[in-house]
Amino acid sequence: MLRITDSAAEEIKRQLSKATGQAEPRVRLGIIKGTVKMAVDQERAGDTTVNHEGNKLIVMDPATSHQLDERELDVDEATSALVIR
């Protein structure tokens, strides 16, 4: 399962607080041509959901979840960008 650091969870919460027009928005992770992409989306049937301290923050399709298993989502301190390690 993908792990989320506290700093990454706070950044995701900030991003989701700005989302409008969607009930219960989540950050969707997907892998496109070998690159991890992120977008605000909603949970879909069959998705893997990643929680942090009881908050549903991230959703992924099963293939992405499998590829990111045992990885960690963090914030790069130099750029303030979310990164997968």
N, CA, C and O atoms as a CHARMM CRD file, in Angstrom:
* protein
*
  340
    1    1 MET  N      0.84900  -1.18900   0.00000 PROA 1      0.00000
    2    1 MET  CA     0.00000   0.00000   0.00000 PROA 1      0.00000
    3    1 MET  C      0.88100   1.23300   0.00000 PROA 1      0.00000
    4    1 MET  O      1.88200   1.28200   0.71400 PROA 1      0.00000
    5    2 LEU  N      0.52500   2.21500  -0.78100 PROA 2      0.00000
    6    2 LEU  CA     1.20900   3.50300  -0.81300 PROA 2      0.00000
    7    2 LEU  C      1.07600   4.16200   0.55400 PROA 2      0.00000
    8    2 LEU  O     -0.00900   4.19200   1.13400 PROA 2      0.00000
    9    3 ARG  N      2.17700   4.68500   1.06000 PROA 3      0.00000
   10    3 ARG  CA     2.16900   5.41800   2.32500 PROA 3      0.00000
   11    3 ARG  C      2.19100   6.91600   2.02400 PROA 3      0.00000
   12    3 ARG  O      2.73600   7.34900   1.00900 PROA 3      0.00000
   13    4 ILE  N      1.59200   7.70000   2.92200 PROA 4      0.00000
   14    4 ILE  CA     1.54400   9.15300   2.77200 PROA 4      0.00000
   15    4 ILE  C      2.18900   9.77900   3.99900 PROA 4      0.00000
   16    4 ILE  O      1.79800   9.47400   5.12600 PROA 4      0.00000
   17    5 THR  N      3.17500  10.65300   3.79400 PROA 5      0.00000
   18    5 THR  CA     3.77200  11.36200   4.92500 PROA 5      0.00000
   19    5 THR  C      2.79100  12.42600   5.41700 PROA 5      0.00000
   20    5 THR  O      1.86000  12.81100   4.71000 PROA 5      0.00000
   21    6 ASP  N      3.02200  12.88600   6.63300 PROA 6      0.00000
   22    6 ASP  CA     2.16300  13.92800   7.19100 PROA 6      0.00000
   23    6 ASP  C      2.19300  15.19100   6.33000 PROA 6      0.00000
   24    6 ASP  O      1.15600  15.81200   6.09500 PROA 6      0.00000
   25    7 SER  N      3.38300  15.56700   5.86200 PROA 7      0.00000
   26    7 SER  CA     3.47500  16.78700   5.04700 PROA 7      0.00000
   27    7 SER  C      2.75500  16.62300   3.70200 PROA 7      0.00000
   28    7 SER  O      2.14700  17.57200   3.20900 PROA 7      0.00000
   29    8 ALA  N      2.81900  15.43600   3.11400 PROA 8      0.00000
   30    8 ALA  CA     2.09100  15.18700   1.86500 PROA 8      0.00000
   31    8 ALA  C      0.58500  15.22500   2.11800 PROA 8      0.00000
   32    8 ALA  O     -0.16300  15.77200   1.30800 PROA 8      0.00000
   33    9 ALA  N      0.14200  14.65900   3.21400 PROA 9      0.00000
   34    9 ALA  CA    -1.29200  14.67400   3.54000 PROA 9      0.00000
   35    9 ALA  C     -1.79200  16.10400   3.69400 PROA 9      0.00000
   36    9 ALA  O     -2.88400  16.43000   3.22800 PROA 9      0.00000
   37   10 GLU  N     -1.01200  16.95500   4.33800 PROA 10     0.00000
   38   10 GLU  CA    -1.41900  18.35000   4.50200 PROA 10     0.00000
   39   10 GLU  C     -1.49600  19.05800   3.15400 PROA 10     0.00000
   40   10 GLU  O     -2.41300  19.84700   2.92600 PROA 10     0.00000
   41   11 GLU  N     -0.55600  18.79000   2.26600 PROA 11     0.00000
   42   11 GLU  CA    -0.58500  19.40500   0.93500 PROA 11     0.00000
   43   11 GLU  C     -1.80100  18.93100   0.14600 PROA 11     0.00000
   44   11 GLU  O     -2.45100  19.72900  -0.52900 PROA 11     0.00000
   45   12 ILE  N     -2.10700  17.66300   0.22500 PROA 12     0.00000
   46   12 ILE  CA    -3.27600  17.12200  -0.48000 PROA 12     0.00000
   47   12 ILE  C     -4.55900  17.74500   0.07100 PROA 12     0.00000
   48   12 ILE  O     -5.45400  18.10500  -0.69400 PROA 12     0.00000
   49   13 LYS  N     -4.64700  17.87200   1.38100 PROA 13     0.00000
   50   13 LYS  CA    -5.82900  18.49200   1.98200 PROA 13     0.00000
   51   13 LYS  C     -5.98700  19.93400   1.49100 PROA 13     0.00000
   52   13 LYS  O     -7.10500  20.38100   1.23600 PROA 13     0.00000
   53   14 ARG  N     -4.86800  20.66400   1.35800 PROA 14     0.00000
   54   14 ARG  CA    -4.93100  22.03500   0.84000 PROA 14     0.00000
   55   14 ARG  C     -5.46400  22.03700  -0.59200 PROA 14     0.00000
   56   14 ARG  O     -6.31800  22.85200  -0.94100 PROA 14     0.00000
   57   15 GLN  N     -4.95800  21.12500  -1.41400 PROA 15     0.00000
   58   15 GLN  CA    -5.40900  21.05000  -2.79900 PROA 15     0.00000
   59   15 GLN  C     -6.88800  20.69800  -2.87800 PROA 15     0.00000
   60   15 GLN  O     -7.63400  21.29000  -3.65700 PROA 15     0.00000
   61   16 LEU  N     -7.30600  19.73400  -2.06800 PROA 16     0.00000
   62   16 LEU  CA    -8.70400  19.30800  -2.11200 PROA 16     0.00000
   63   16 LEU  C     -9.64600  20.37900  -1.57600 PROA 16     0.00000
   64   16 LEU  O    -10.80000  20.44600  -1.99800 PROA 16     0.00000
   65   17 SER  N     -9.17800  21.21100  -0.66000 PROA 17     0.00000
   66   17 SER  CA   -10.04000  22.26900  -0.12000 PROA 17     0.00000
   67   17 SER  C    -10.38200  23.30200  -1.18700 PROA 17     0.00000
   68   17 SER  O    -11.37700  24.01700  -1.06400 PROA 17     0.00000
   69   18 LYS  N     -9.55800  23.38600  -2.23900 PROA 18     0.00000
   70   18 LYS  CA    -9.79500  24.32300  -3.33400 PROA 18     0.00000
   71   18 LYS  C    -10.67800  23.74300  -4.43100 PROA 18     0.00000
   72   18 LYS  O    -11.12100  24.46500  -5.32400 PROA 18     0.00000
   73   19 ALA  N    -10.93500  22.43200  -4.36500 PROA 19     0.00000
   74   19 ALA  CA   -11.73700  21.77000  -5.40700 PROA 19     0.00000
   75   19 ALA  C    -13.19600  22.18500  -5.26300 PROA 19     0.00000
   76   19 ALA  O    -13.76600  22.14300  -4.17300 PROA 19     0.00000
   77   20 THR  N    -13.78200  22.58100  -6.37400 PROA 20     0.00000
   78   20 THR  CA   -15.19000  22.96000  -6.37200 PROA 20     0.00000
   79   20 THR  C    -15.93000  22.11800  -7.39900 PROA 20     0.00000
   80   20 THR  O    -15.34300  21.64300  -8.37100 PROA 20     0.00000
   81   21 GLY  N    -17.19100  21.94400  -7.17700 PROA 21     0.00000
   82   21 GLY  CA   -18.01900  21.24500  -8.14900 PROA 21     0.00000
   83   21 GLY  C    -17.98800  19.72900  -8.01600 PROA 21     0.00000
   84   21 GLY  O    -18.60400  19.03100  -8.82200 PROA 21     0.00000
   85   22 GLN  N    -17.28600  19.20500  -7.01900 PROA 22     0.00000
   86   22 GLN  CA   -17.24600  17.76200  -6.81200 PROA 22     0.00000
   87   22 GLN  C    -17.54900  17.45800  -5.35700 PROA 22     0.00000
   88   22 GLN  O    -16.98400  18.06200  -4.44500 PROA 22     0.00000
   89   23 ALA  N    -18.44500  16.51600  -5.16200 PROA 23     0.00000
   90   23 ALA  CA   -18.71600  16.04400  -3.81500 PROA 23     0.00000
   91   23 ALA  C    -17.61600  15.06000  -3.44000 PROA 23     0.00000
   92   23 ALA  O    -17.28800  14.16800  -4.22300 PROA 23     0.00000
   93   24 GLU  N    -17.05100  15.21400  -2.26300 PROA 24     0.00000
   94   24 GLU  CA   -16.00800  14.32500  -1.75300 PROA 24     0.00000
   95   24 GLU  C    -14.84200  14.14200  -2.73600 PROA 24     0.00000
   96   24 GLU  O    -14.56100  13.02200  -3.16100 PROA 24     0.00000
   97   25 PRO  N    -14.17300  15.22500  -3.09200 PROA 25     0.00000
   98   25 PRO  CA   -13.04600  15.10900  -4.03700 PROA 25     0.00000
   99   25 PRO  C    -11.88200  14.34400  -3.42200 PROA 25     0.00000
  100   25 PRO  O    -11.68000  14.36300  -2.20800 PROA 25     0.00000
  101   26 ARG  N    -11.12400  13.67200  -4.27800 PROA 26     0.00000
  102   26 ARG  CA    -9.92800  12.92700  -3.89700 PROA 26     0.00000
  103   26 ARG  C     -8.84400  13.24700  -4.92000 PROA 26     0.00000
  104   26 ARG  O     -9.14400  13.73500  -6.01000 PROA 26     0.00000
  105   27 VAL  N     -7.60900  12.97900  -4.58200 PROA 27     0.00000
  106   27 VAL  CA    -6.53000  13.06500  -5.56200 PROA 27     0.00000
  107   27 VAL  C     -6.40200  11.69000  -6.20300 PROA 27     0.00000
  108   27 VAL  O     -6.20400  10.68800  -5.51700 PROA 27     0.00000
  109   28 ARG  N     -6.51800  11.65700  -7.51600 PROA 28     0.00000
  110   28 ARG  CA    -6.35100  10.40400  -8.26000 PROA 28     0.00000
  111   28 ARG  C     -4.91700  10.32900  -8.76500 PROA 28     0.00000
  112   28 ARG  O     -4.41000  11.25700  -9.39600 PROA 28     0.00000
  113   29 LEU  N     -4.27600   9.20200  -8.47200 PROA 29     0.00000
  114   29 LEU  CA    -2.96200   8.92700  -9.01100 PROA 29     0.00000
  115   29 LEU  C     -3.11800   7.95800 -10.17100 PROA 29     0.00000
  116   29 LEU  O     -3.89000   7.00200 -10.09600 PROA 29     0.00000
  117   30 GLY  N     -2.38800   8.20800 -11.22700 PROA 30     0.00000
  118   30 GLY  CA    -2.39000   7.32600 -12.38200 PROA 30     0.00000
  119   30 GLY  C     -1.00400   7.31900 -12.99700 PROA 30     0.00000
  120   30 GLY  O     -0.25700   8.28900 -12.86800 PROA 30     0.00000
  121   31 ILE  N     -0.66300   6.24600 -13.65500 PROA 31     0.00000
  122   31 ILE  CA     0.63300   6.15700 -14.31200 PROA 31     0.00000
  123   31 ILE  C      0.39500   6.18000 -15.81600 PROA 31     0.00000
  124   31 ILE  O     -0.25900   5.29900 -16.37300 PROA 31     0.00000
  125   32 ILE  N      0.94000   7.20800 -16.45900 PROA 32     0.00000
  126   32 ILE  CA     0.79800   7.38900 -17.89800 PROA 32     0.00000
  127   32 ILE  C      2.19600   7.45700 -18.50200 PROA 32     0.00000
  128   32 ILE  O      2.98800   8.34100 -18.17700 PROA 32     0.00000
  129   33 LYS  N      2.47900   6.51400 -19.37800 PROA 33     0.00000
  130   33 LYS  CA     3.79500   6.43000 -20.03000 PROA 33     0.00000
  131   33 LYS  C      4.92800   6.48600 -19.01900 PROA 33     0.00000
  132   33 LYS  O      5.92700   7.17300 -19.23400 PROA 33     0.00000
  133   34 GLY  N      4.77000   5.75900 -17.90700 PROA 34     0.00000
  134   34 GLY  CA     5.81600   5.65200 -16.90500 PROA 34     0.00000
  135   34 GLY  C      5.92100   6.80500 -15.93500 PROA 34     0.00000
  136   34 GLY  O      6.79300   6.80100 -15.06700 PROA 34     0.00000
  137   35 THR  N      5.04700   7.80000 -16.06200 PROA 35     0.00000
  138   35 THR  CA     5.07900   8.96800 -15.19300 PROA 35     0.00000
  139   35 THR  C      3.82300   8.99100 -14.31700 PROA 35     0.00000
  140   35 THR  O      2.71400   8.77100 -14.80400 PROA 35     0.00000
  141   36 VAL  N      4.00700   9.25800 -13.02700 PROA 36     0.00000
  142   36 VAL  CA     2.86800   9.36200 -12.11200 PROA 36     0.00000
  143   36 VAL  C      2.21100  10.71600 -12.31300 PROA 36     0.00000
  144   36 VAL  O      2.86000  11.75800 -12.21700 PROA 36     0.00000
  145   37 LYS  N      0.92800  10.68700 -12.59100 PROA 37     0.00000
  146   37 LYS  CA     0.12900  11.90600 -12.77400 PROA 37     0.00000
  147   37 LYS  C     -0.87100  12.01900 -11.63400 PROA 37     0.00000
  148   37 LYS  O     -1.32200  11.00800 -11.09600 PROA 37     0.00000
  149   38 MET  N     -1.21500  13.23500 -11.26700 PROA 38     0.00000
  150   38 MET  CA    -2.17900  13.49700 -10.20200 PROA 38     0.00000
  151   38 MET  C     -3.24400  14.45000 -10.70800 PROA 38     0.00000
  152   38 MET  O     -2.95400  15.39800 -11.43800 PROA 38     0.00000
  153   39 ALA  N     -4.48500  14.18700 -10.31100 PROA 39     0.00000
  154   39 ALA  CA    -5.59600  15.06000 -10.67000 PROA 39     0.00000
  155   39 ALA  C     -6.68300  14.93200  -9.60500 PROA 39     0.00000
  156   39 ALA  O     -6.80300  13.89300  -8.95500 PROA 39     0.00000
  157   40 VAL  N     -7.45600  15.96800  -9.43400 PROA 40     0.00000
  158   40 VAL  CA    -8.59600  15.90700  -8.51800 PROA 40     0.00000
  159   40 VAL  C     -9.70300  15.13800  -9.21900 PROA 40     0.00000
  160   40 VAL  O    -10.03500  15.42000 -10.37000 PROA 40     0.00000
  161   41 ASP  N    -10.26400  14.17700  -8.52600 PROA 41     0.00000
  162   41 ASP  CA   -11.28800  13.29700  -9.10000 PROA 41     0.00000
  163   41 ASP  C    -12.14800  12.77700  -7.96500 PROA 41     0.00000
  164   41 ASP  O    -12.02500  13.22000  -6.82300 PROA 41     0.00000
  165   42 GLN  N    -13.01500  11.83800  -8.28800 PROA 42     0.00000
  166   42 GLN  CA   -13.83900  11.17800  -7.28700 PROA 42     0.00000
  167   42 GLN  C    -13.54200   9.68700  -7.28200 PROA 42     0.00000
  168   42 GLN  O    -13.01300   9.13400  -8.24600 PROA 42     0.00000
  169   43 GLU  N    -13.89100   9.06000  -6.18600 PROA 43     0.00000
  170   43 GLU  CA   -13.70900   7.62200  -6.05500 PROA 43     0.00000
  171   43 GLU  C    -14.65500   6.90300  -7.01400 PROA 43     0.00000
  172   43 GLU  O    -15.81300   7.28900  -7.17600 PROA 43     0.00000
  173   44 ARG  N    -14.13300   5.84300  -7.65000 PROA 44     0.00000
  174   44 ARG  CA   -14.92100   5.02900  -8.56900 PROA 44     0.00000
  175   44 ARG  C    -14.94800   3.58500  -8.08000 PROA 44     0.00000
  176   44 ARG  O    -14.10400   3.16900  -7.28700 PROA 44     0.00000
  177   45 ALA  N    -15.91900   2.83900  -8.55800 PROA 45     0.00000
  178   45 ALA  CA   -16.01600   1.42200  -8.19300 PROA 45     0.00000
  179   45 ALA  C    -14.71400   0.71800  -8.56600 PROA 45     0.00000
  180   45 ALA  O    -14.20300   0.90600  -9.67100 PROA 45     0.00000
  181   46 GLY  N    -14.18100  -0.08000  -7.66800 PROA 46     0.00000
  182   46 GLY  CA   -12.96700  -0.83900  -7.91900 PROA 46     0.00000
  183   46 GLY  C    -11.69000  -0.11300  -7.54300 PROA 46     0.00000
  184   46 GLY  O    -10.61500  -0.71200  -7.57500 PROA 46     0.00000
  185   47 ASP  N    -11.77800   1.17200  -7.18500 PROA 47     0.00000
  186   47 ASP  CA   -10.59000   1.93100  -6.82100 PROA 47     0.00000
  187   47 ASP  C     -9.99800   1.45700  -5.50000 PROA 47     0.00000
  188   47 ASP  O    -10.70200   0.94400  -4.63000 PROA 47     0.00000
  189   48 THR  N     -8.70400   1.64000  -5.37500 PROA 48     0.00000
  190   48 THR  CA    -8.01300   1.50000  -4.10200 PROA 48     0.00000
  191   48 THR  C     -7.99000   2.88800  -3.48200 PROA 48     0.00000
  192   48 THR  O     -7.65300   3.86400  -4.15200 PROA 48     0.00000
  193   49 THR  N     -8.34200   2.98100  -2.22000 PROA 49     0.00000
  194   49 THR  CA    -8.36700   4.25200  -1.51300 PROA 49     0.00000
  195   49 THR  C     -7.25100   4.26800  -0.47800 PROA 49     0.00000
  196   49 THR  O     -7.06900   3.30500   0.26600 PROA 49     0.00000
  197   50 VAL  N     -6.51200   5.36100  -0.43700 PROA 50     0.00000
  198   50 VAL  CA    -5.44900   5.51300   0.54600 PROA 50     0.00000
  199   50 VAL  C     -5.90700   6.55300   1.56200 PROA 50     0.00000
  200   50 VAL  O     -6.28100   7.67200   1.21000 PROA 50     0.00000
  201   51 ASN  N     -5.86700   6.15900   2.81800 PROA 51     0.00000
  202   51 ASN  CA    -6.29900   7.02300   3.91000 PROA 51     0.00000
  203   51 ASN  C     -5.08800   7.52300   4.68600 PROA 51     0.00000
  204   51 ASN  O     -4.03700   6.88300   4.71700 PROA 51     0.00000
  205   52 HSD  N     -5.26100   8.66100   5.29900 PROA 52     0.00000
  206   52 HSD  CA    -4.25700   9.18900   6.22600 PROA 52     0.00000
  207   52 HSD  C     -5.00400   9.71300   7.43000 PROA 52     0.00000
  208   52 HSD  O     -5.78800  10.65700   7.32700 PROA 52     0.00000
  209   53 GLU  N     -4.75900   9.09500   8.57600 PROA 53     0.00000
  210   53 GLU  CA    -5.41200   9.46700   9.82500 PROA 53     0.00000
  211   53 GLU  C     -6.92200   9.54500   9.67800 PROA 53     0.00000
  212   53 GLU  O     -7.55800  10.47400  10.17500 PROA 53     0.00000
  213   54 GLY  N     -7.49500   8.55500   8.98700 PROA 54     0.00000
  214   54 GLY  CA    -8.94100   8.45600   8.84100 PROA 54     0.00000
  215   54 GLY  C     -9.54100   9.26500   7.70900 PROA 54     0.00000
  216   54 GLY  O    -10.74800   9.19100   7.47800 PROA 54     0.00000
  217   55 ASN  N     -8.73700  10.03100   7.00100 PROA 55     0.00000
  218   55 ASN  CA    -9.23200  10.83600   5.88100 PROA 55     0.00000
  219   55 ASN  C     -8.92100  10.13900   4.56700 PROA 55     0.00000
  220   55 ASN  O     -7.77300   9.77800   4.30900 PROA 55     0.00000
  221   56 LYS  N     -9.94100   9.94800   3.73600 PROA 56     0.00000
  222   56 LYS  CA    -9.72900   9.40200   2.39400 PROA 56     0.00000
  223   56 LYS  C     -9.14900  10.51100   1.53300 PROA 56     0.00000
  224   56 LYS  O     -9.80000  11.52900   1.30000 PROA 56     0.00000
  225   57 LEU  N     -7.91500  10.31200   1.05900 PROA 57     0.00000
  226   57 LEU  CA    -7.25300  11.36500   0.30000 PROA 57     0.00000
  227   57 LEU  C     -6.95100  10.98500  -1.13300 PROA 57     0.00000
  228   57 LEU  O     -7.07700  11.81500  -2.03400 PROA 57     0.00000
  229   58 ILE  N     -6.55100   9.73500  -1.36000 PROA 58     0.00000
  230   58 ILE  CA    -6.06800   9.32200  -2.67200 PROA 58     0.00000
  231   58 ILE  C     -6.86600   8.13300  -3.16900 PROA 58     0.00000
  232   58 ILE  O     -7.21800   7.23800  -2.40100 PROA 58     0.00000
  233   59 VAL  N     -7.15000   8.13500  -4.47500 PROA 59     0.00000
  234   59 VAL  CA    -7.76000   6.98400  -5.13300 PROA 59     0.00000
  235   59 VAL  C     -6.89700   6.59000  -6.32500 PROA 59     0.00000
  236   59 VAL  O     -6.26600   7.43200  -6.96300 PROA 59     0.00000
  237   60 MET  N     -6.88400   5.28600  -6.60900 PROA 60     0.00000
  238   60 MET  CA    -6.10300   4.74600  -7.73200 PROA 60     0.00000
  239   60 MET  C     -6.81800   3.53400  -8.29100 PROA 60     0.00000
  240   60 MET  O     -7.53700   2.83900  -7.57300 PROA 60     0.00000
  241   61 ASP  N     -6.61800   3.28300  -9.57200 PROA 61     0.00000
  242   61 ASP  CA    -7.10800   2.03700 -10.13600 PROA 61     0.00000
  243   61 ASP  C     -6.20300   0.91200  -9.63100 PROA 61     0.00000
  244   61 ASP  O     -5.09500   1.18400  -9.16800 PROA 61     0.00000
  245   62 PRO  N     -6.65000  -0.35300  -9.70900 PROA 62     0.00000
  246   62 PRO  CA    -5.86000  -1.45900  -9.17700 PROA 62     0.00000
  247   62 PRO  C     -4.45600  -1.58200  -9.77800 PROA 62     0.00000
  248   62 PRO  O     -3.51700  -1.92100  -9.05700 PROA 62     0.00000
  249   63 ALA  N     -4.28900  -1.31800 -11.06400 PROA 63     0.00000
  250   63 ALA  CA    -2.96600  -1.43800 -11.69200 PROA 63     0.00000
  251   63 ALA  C     -1.99800  -0.39900 -11.12000 PROA 63     0.00000
  252   63 ALA  O     -0.84200  -0.71800 -10.84400 PROA 63     0.00000
  253   64 THR  N     -2.45700   0.82200 -10.94300 PROA 64     0.00000
  254   64 THR  CA    -1.61400   1.86100 -10.36200 PROA 64     0.00000
  255   64 THR  C     -1.27800   1.52000  -8.92200 PROA 64     0.00000
  256   64 THR  O     -0.13600   1.67700  -8.49000 PROA 64     0.00000
  257   65 SER  N     -2.26700   1.05700  -8.18200 PROA 65     0.00000
  258   65 SER  CA    -2.04500   0.67000  -6.79500 PROA 65     0.00000
  259   65 SER  C     -0.96200  -0.40500  -6.69800 PROA 65     0.00000
  260   65 SER  O     -0.10100  -0.34800  -5.82000 PROA 65     0.00000
  261   66 HSD  N     -1.01000  -1.36700  -7.58700 PROA 66     0.00000
  262   66 HSD  CA    -0.01400  -2.43300  -7.59300 PROA 66     0.00000
  263   66 HSD  C      1.38900  -1.87100  -7.88300 PROA 66     0.00000
  264   66 HSD  O      2.36100  -2.27000  -7.24100 PROA 66     0.00000
  265   67 GLN  N      1.49200  -0.96100  -8.83400 PROA 67     0.00000
  266   67 GLN  CA     2.79100  -0.38800  -9.19700 PROA 67     0.00000
  267   67 GLN  C      3.37200   0.51600  -8.10500 PROA 67     0.00000
  268   67 GLN  O      4.59000   0.65700  -8.00200 PROA 67     0.00000
  269   68 LEU  N      2.51100   1.12400  -7.29500 PROA 68     0.00000
  270   68 LEU  CA     2.97000   2.02700  -6.24500 PROA 68     0.00000
  271   68 LEU  C      3.02400   1.36000  -4.87000 PROA 68     0.00000
  272   68 LEU  O      3.28500   2.02400  -3.86700 PROA 68     0.00000
  273   69 ASP  N      2.78100   0.07200  -4.82300 PROA 69     0.00000
  274   69 ASP  CA     2.82800  -0.66600  -3.56400 PROA 69     0.00000
  275   69 ASP  C      4.20600  -0.51100  -2.92200 PROA 69     0.00000
  276   69 ASP  O      5.23200  -0.62100  -3.59400 PROA 69     0.00000
  277   70 GLU  N      4.21500  -0.25700  -1.62800 PROA 70     0.00000
  278   70 GLU  CA     5.44400  -0.09000  -0.84200 PROA 70     0.00000
  279   70 GLU  C      6.21100   1.19700  -1.15300 PROA 70     0.00000
  280   70 GLU  O      7.36200   1.33700  -0.74000 PROA 70     0.00000
  281   71 ARG  N      5.60200   2.12600  -1.86300 PROA 71     0.00000
  282   71 ARG  CA     6.23200   3.42300  -2.14300 PROA 71     0.00000
  283   71 ARG  C      5.66000   4.44800  -1.16000 PROA 71     0.00000
  284   71 ARG  O      4.75400   4.14100  -0.38500 PROA 71     0.00000
  285   72 GLU  N      6.19600   5.65700  -1.20100 PROA 72     0.00000
  286   72 GLU  CA     5.76600   6.70200  -0.27700 PROA 72     0.00000
  287   72 GLU  C      5.54200   8.00100  -1.03300 PROA 72     0.00000
  288   72 GLU  O      6.33800   8.38000  -1.89200 PROA 72     0.00000
  289   73 LEU  N      4.45000   8.67800  -0.70400 PROA 73     0.00000
  290   73 LEU  CA     4.16000  10.00100  -1.24500 PROA 73     0.00000
  291   73 LEU  C      4.62600  11.02200  -0.21600 PROA 73     0.00000
  292   73 LEU  O      4.23700  10.96900   0.95100 PROA 73     0.00000
  293   74 ASP  N      5.46400  11.95200  -0.66500 PROA 74     0.00000
  294   74 ASP  CA     6.04700  12.93700   0.24000 PROA 74     0.00000
  295   74 ASP  C      6.07600  14.29000  -0.46300 PROA 74     0.00000
  296   74 ASP  O      5.67800  14.40600  -1.62300 PROA 74     0.00000
  297   75 VAL  N      6.54300  15.29600   0.24000 PROA 75     0.00000
  298   75 VAL  CA     6.72100  16.62900  -0.33400 PROA 75     0.00000
  299   75 VAL  C      8.21400  16.88400  -0.46500 PROA 75     0.00000
  300   75 VAL  O      8.96600  16.72600   0.49700 PROA 75     0.00000
  301   76 ASP  N      8.64000  17.28000  -1.66000 PROA 76     0.00000
  302   76 ASP  CA    10.02500  17.67100  -1.88000 PROA 76     0.00000
  303   76 ASP  C     10.20400  19.05700  -1.24900 PROA 76     0.00000
  304   76 ASP  O      9.54900  20.01800  -1.65100 PROA 76     0.00000
  305   77 GLU  N     11.07900  19.14700  -0.27800 PROA 77     0.00000
  306   77 GLU  CA    11.23600  20.41200   0.44000 PROA 77     0.00000
  307   77 GLU  C     11.77700  21.53700  -0.43800 PROA 77     0.00000
  308   77 GLU  O     11.47000  22.70600  -0.20200 PROA 77     0.00000
  309   78 ALA  N     12.56600  21.20500  -1.43200 PROA 78     0.00000
  310   78 ALA  CA    13.15200  22.23900  -2.29100 PROA 78     0.00000
  311   78 ALA  C     12.11600  22.87200  -3.21700 PROA 78     0.00000
  312   78 ALA  O     12.17000  24.07100  -3.49100 PROA 78     0.00000
  313   79 THR  N     11.16300  22.05200  -3.70400 PROA 79     0.00000
  314   79 THR  CA    10.19500  22.54600  -4.68200 PROA 79     0.00000
  315   79 THR  C      8.76400  22.62800  -4.16100 PROA 79     0.00000
  316   79 THR  O      7.90100  23.22200  -4.80700 PROA 79     0.00000
  317   80 SER  N      8.51100  22.03900  -3.00500 PROA 80     0.00000
  318   80 SER  CA     7.16100  21.93300  -2.40800 PROA 80     0.00000
  319   80 SER  C      6.21700  21.07900  -3.25200 PROA 80     0.00000
  320   80 SER  O      5.00100  21.13600  -3.06800 PROA 80     0.00000
  321   81 ALA  N      6.76300  20.29200  -4.16800 PROA 81     0.00000
  322   81 ALA  CA     5.94700  19.42400  -5.02700 PROA 81     0.00000
  323   81 ALA  C      5.77700  18.06400  -4.36500 PROA 81     0.00000
  324   81 ALA  O      6.64500  17.60400  -3.62400 PROA 81     0.00000
  325   82 LEU  N      4.64800  17.43200  -4.64500 PROA 82     0.00000
  326   82 LEU  CA     4.43300  16.05400  -4.18900 PROA 82     0.00000
  327   82 LEU  C      5.28200  15.11700  -5.03900 PROA 82     0.00000
  328   82 LEU  O      5.32600  15.24400  -6.26300 PROA 82     0.00000
  329   83 VAL  N      5.95800  14.17000  -4.37900 PROA 83     0.00000
  330   83 VAL  CA     6.82500  13.22100  -5.07900 PROA 83     0.00000
  331   83 VAL  C      6.60700  11.82000  -4.53500 PROA 83     0.00000
  332   83 VAL  O      6.28100  11.62500  -3.36400 PROA 83     0.00000
  333   84 ILE  N      6.79700  10.84700  -5.42700 PROA 84     0.00000
  334   84 ILE  CA     6.73600   9.43700  -5.04600 PROA 84     0.00000
  335   84 ILE  C      8.16200   8.97200  -4.83100 PROA 84     0.00000
  336   84 ILE  O      9.02600   9.17800  -5.68400 PROA 84     0.00000
  337   85 ARG  N      8.40200   8.35800  -3.71400 PROA 85     0.00000
  338   85 ARG  CA     9.74000   7.81900  -3.42000 PROA 85     0.00000
  339   85 ARG  C      9.67900   6.31600  -3.29900 PROA 85     0.00000
  340   85 ARG  O     10.70100   5.67500  -3.05400 PROA 85     0.00000
